[in-house]
Amino acid sequence: MNPRTLPGLLLASPLLLVLLLVFAAPVLLMVPLSLHEYVAGTGISSNWTLANYTSIVTDEYYREVVLRTLVLGFGVTAICLLLGYPLAYYIASAGPAMRLALTMLVIFPMLLNLVVRSFGWIALLANRGLVNNLLVDLGLIERPIRMMFNLFGLLVGMSHIFLPFMVLMLVPAIQAIPKDVQAAAYTLSASRPRVFWSITLPMSAPGILSGSILVFVLSISALVTPRMLGGPTYKVMATLIYDDFLQTLDWPAGAAMSFALTALTLLVIGLSSRVLKRWGGAA
């Protein structure tokens, strides 16, 4: 071992020990649990089986839940990126005082409790909520539009909740772009759209990557908002895991779904990292 690395390892060892005890140990304890069978009315059987994992692939219900979770994660990420990039670009281009004020406005919703924000969207999107009542009063619709307990309600509510994370990751990346590079492009008679597509966007790829990964991971693992805006019937992987552990008490199925969610997250993160790195390098 290099003597120079020993002090760093000693300093990091308490944190590594805490991480192992608090995070790694519970995960490792769920590995044998996920390989057992749950018998209704009896409990967890001592028999070993891979059925909890194979059912995620073979069972149509589980496949629908996994696909719904992926669609939700990619949809929220895309919406946050499309809305967050122009806002982050404007914040990064503003003066110090305006930048501080706009950043505080972006951070302010995060100071409110997640449950309160979700209830706010319920009041807006319910069948007798503010949006439907306004549309009916204006004569634009005859009956309320179903905006909750479906993908639309989750996309709207979760995009609002996770948009600040995307903006806060993009602003430093855009600010880090050297101004002289853009100035040189303007000197060579490049138009603003050309400078944006050829310089600003590729050089902000690290922020896009970090923000997209963060929002995607938070979206597919979110529990409170999908439970409140999706209801008991529109399930995603996180709410299904919650129900397996605390309602049906099928802990082996919940543990297997938890590992599937973790593997899915790592796979998407790895693939997106490689794609965005190649895109940034090619650009």
N, C-alpha and C positions, 0 to 999 in steps of 0.2 A: 504493500500500500504506500502511496506517495505521502511522505510526511506533511506536505503542504495541505493535503485534503483532510487530514485527521482533525484539525480544529473545526473545520466546517461541518464534518460529520458529527462531532460531539455536540456542536451547537444545534444541529438539526435533529438529533436523536430524540429529544423529548417530544417534538412535534410528530416525528415519524411514529413514535410509540403510541401517541394519542390517536393518530390516524389508523394504525393497525387495530387498536382496541375498539375504537368507536365505529369505524367504517368497514375495515376488512374482515374482522372477526364475525360480525353478524351476517355478512354476505357469505362467508365460508360455511357458517352454520346452516344456511339455507340450501346448500348444495345437496347433502343427503336427504333433506326434507323434500326437495323437489323430485326425488327419485323413488318416493313411496306412493302408495295408492291410498286414496281417501274412500272410505266406505260409509255411505250415508247411514246415520243412526248408530254407528260403531266408533268411527273416528279414523285416525291414521293407521293404516295397516303396516305390518312389518315386512310385507312383500316388496321387492324391488321391481321397478318398472320404468320404462321410458314413455309410457302412454301420455304423461302430462306434457311432454315435449312434442311427441308426434301429433297429438290432437291439435296443437297450434297450427300445424301445417295441413292436416287432413280434414279437420272439422270446419264446415262452412261458416259457422257462427264466429269462430275464432279468427278465421281468415278475414271476415268482414270487419271485425274489430281492429285487426292489425292494419288493414288497408285504410280504414277510416282514420286511424291515428296518423298514418303517414300523410294522407291527404290534408288533414288538419295541420300537421307540422309544416309541410311545404307551403300550404296556403297562407298561414300566418306569417311565415318567413318572407314569402314573396311580397305580401301586402306591406309588411313593416319596412322592407327594403325599398319598395317603390315610393312609399310615403316618407320614409325616414331620410333617404339620400338627399332629396332637394332641401329638406329642412336642415339637415346637417351641413350641407354646402352653404346655405345662407348664413347659418350661425358661424361657420368657420370664416366666412368672408366679411362678417360684420366687424365693427369696431369693438374695442375692449368693453365699454360700458354696455352696448347693445348685446354683445356676446354673453356677458354675465346675466343680463336680464332674461334673454331667451333660454339660456341653460337652466336658470331657476324655474322658468315656466315648464320646461321639459321634465325637470325633476319633481316638480310639485305633485303630480298625480301619484308618484311613488310613495309620497308621505301618507297617503290615505290607505286604510286597511283594504286588503284584497276583497274581503267579503262585502265591504261597503261599495266598492266600485262595481262588483258583480250585481249587487242589488240595484244599483243605479241603472245598469243595462236592462235588468228585468223590468224596471219601471218604464223604460223607454220602448222595449221590444215586445212586451206582452200583448196579448190579443186586445186588451182594453188599455194598453199603454199609451204614452204620449204620442208616439209616431203614428200608430194606427188611428187613434182618435182624431189627430190632425188631418190625416189623409181622408178619413170619412167625412169630417166637417167641411173640407174643401171640395168634396164631391169627386175626388179622384178615384176612389174605390167604393164599392157598395158594402162589402163585408171585410172584416179584419184579415190581414195577411199573416200567415203563420211565420213568425220571425224567430221563434224560440223552439227549443227541443229539436234542433236540426243543425246542419253544418253552417248555415248562414249566421245564426245567432252566435255560435262559437267563434267563427271567423271574425265577426265584428267585435265582440267583447274581448277576445284574447289579443287581437291586433292592437286595440287601444291600450291594453294592459302592458304588452311587451314592446310597444313602439319606443318608449324612452330608452330601453336597453340598446336597441339598434342605433338610435341617434347618438347616444353617449359613446358607442364604439366607433362610429364613423367620423365624428368631429375631430378627434386627435389625428386620425389617419389623413384626413383632408388637409388639416393644418400643417402636417409634416411634409407635404409636397413642396419642394423648393420653388419659390416664386420666380427665380431666375430662369428655370426651365420653361415655365409658361411664358415669361417675357420674351425668351428667345424664339419661341414658336410664333408669338405675335409679330416679332420683328421680321420673321420670314414670311409674313403675310398669311399666316394660318387664321382661319375664321374661328369664332368662339366655339361652334359645334365641333370643329375638327380638333381644337385644343382639348375640349372636354373628352371626346371619345378616344383620342390618341395619347393623352398625357394624364389628365386628371383621373379618369375612371380606372385605367390600369394601375396607376401608382397608388390608388386608394384600395387596391385589392386586399391588402392585409386587414383593413378595417371591415370591408365587406365580408371577408371570410370569418373574422372573429364575431361580428355582429350576427351573421347568419347562423353560425353554429350555436351561439348562445341562445338566440331566439328559438331555434329549432328544438334544442334540448329542453328548454323551459316549456315549450308548447306541448311536446309529446309526453312530458312527465307531469304536466299540470293536473291537479285534482279538483281544487275548489271551484274554479270557474266552469270546467266541463260538467261538474256535478250540478251546479246551480243553473247554468244556461242550457245544458243538454238534458237535464232531467234524469229520471231513473231508467229510461228506456234507451236513450241515445248514448251508448257506452263507448268509451275509448279504453285503451289499455290500462291507464292509471286508475280509472274508476272500476274497471273489471278486477284489477288486483285488490283494490280496497274492498270490494264486495266479497271476493274469495276469502280474504283474511278475517273480515269482521262481521259478515252477514251469513254466508253459507258455511263458513269455517272450513272451507276446502283449502287448507294451507299448502299442500303440495302443488295444487294447480296455480295458486297465487305465486308461489316461489318460482315455478317454471315460467310463468308469464313475466315475472320480474326480471329473470335472466334473459328472456327473449327481448324484453324492452331494452335492457342494457346492451345486448349484442347488436340490436338494431341501431341503437344510438351510435355505438362505436363504428359500425359499418358505414353509416351515412356520413359521419364526421370524416372518416378516412377517405372515402370516395370524393367528398366535396373538397377536401383539402388538396387532393391530387389534381382535381379538375381546375380549381381556381389557381393553383400554383402554375400549372401549364398555361392557363389563359393569361395570367400576369406575365409569365416569362415570354410567351409568344408576342404579347402586345408590347 
